[in-house]
């Protein structure tokens, strides 16, 4: 009865109605469809509420230690998802920056002024525009372009590649080297890095799958024991020994996941 009550409480937390203030604010500042979906999901399944709900369910199934582990697990999963999203944004920004560099190099070779080549950033991807917009504004105002590029690199997305572009531009300004050739060299390096990273990720797909399967084996073992009637959940839920074994097992599993992830991520060039 207690477990059922706790599960019902967790479900009630997840089903809390959203604040009516958001509906009033939409009449003042309308949101796009994507913004509404993301905002509603964030309000309805906020990190605190989701961690609390999972903690309640974990406590109902595996005792107090299980509740803490479930809540910490939610936080860990959210951090991993944010990191993966950041990696995808970096890859997308680097790809768009490479396309923009190819366009700028071609325009420079055809005789265009660097400021005119940078003005074409409006036709590039959104992430490339965010990186190169300060340089475009600096070129139109007659300010140093390398400093503006470095300001764009501080955004954290494709910062290393943008810094290389700034160094090449500064070299051309200071010593009169052909800017198109320097940017073409940076472009070749960026494209090689993108291709190499893609090939390495493809080759690591097998080891990643193996690590995932090995991580899931303890959970599958507990489920198999439960179906066989040995009731391992009761052993882990009741008593100090069971709670200690649960904490030790989850700690070792988390350490193994972190170790394998660090090894696999270190193999991918940045």
Buried (B, 14 or more C-beta within 10 A) or exposed (E): EEEEEBBEBBEEBEEEEEEEEEEEEEEEEEBEEEEEEEBEEEBBEEEEBBBBBBBBBBBBBBBEBBBBBBBBBBEBEEEEEEEEEEBEBBBBBBBBBBBBBBBBBBBBBEEBEBBBBBBBBEEBBEBBBBBBBBBBBBBEEEEBBBBBBBBBBEBEBBBEBBBBBBBBBBBBBEEEEEBBEBBBEBBEEBBEBBEEBEEEBEEBEEEEEEBEEEBEEBEEEBEEBEEEEEEBBEBBBEEEEBBEBBBEBBEEBBEBBEEBBEEBEEEEEE
